[in-house]
Amino acid sequence: MIHAYRLVYPISQHAPPQLWEFEQPYIENLLLNARTFDRFVVQWYFEDWAAFDHDNTRIWNTYYRTKPLFDHLPHVAGVATRVPATDYRGAGHG
């Protein structure tokens, strides 16, 4: 059984959930943050490391992982998708 903790932001319903922490130095930081900024810490019990990792991975992939900005747009044939590497030093610059 793994005891995990995370910070909760009660003011904003739109704040993404925080990742779960299980190591003591990080738990102390969560408690300090909660006391300082009027937040609270919740505790959860995970059955094993796989369950802990699964939930943190789900939170990370849903809320924190960067998403490509233009993947939702259709690809247009014949349009360059990369800018060629060019030496931009013109006359008088070097």
Secondary structure, 3 states (H helix, E strand, C coil): CEEEEEEECCCCCCCCCCCCECCHHHHHHHHHHHHHHCCEEEEEEECCHHHHHHHHHHHHHHHHCCCCCCCCCCCCCCCCCCCCCCCCCCCCCC
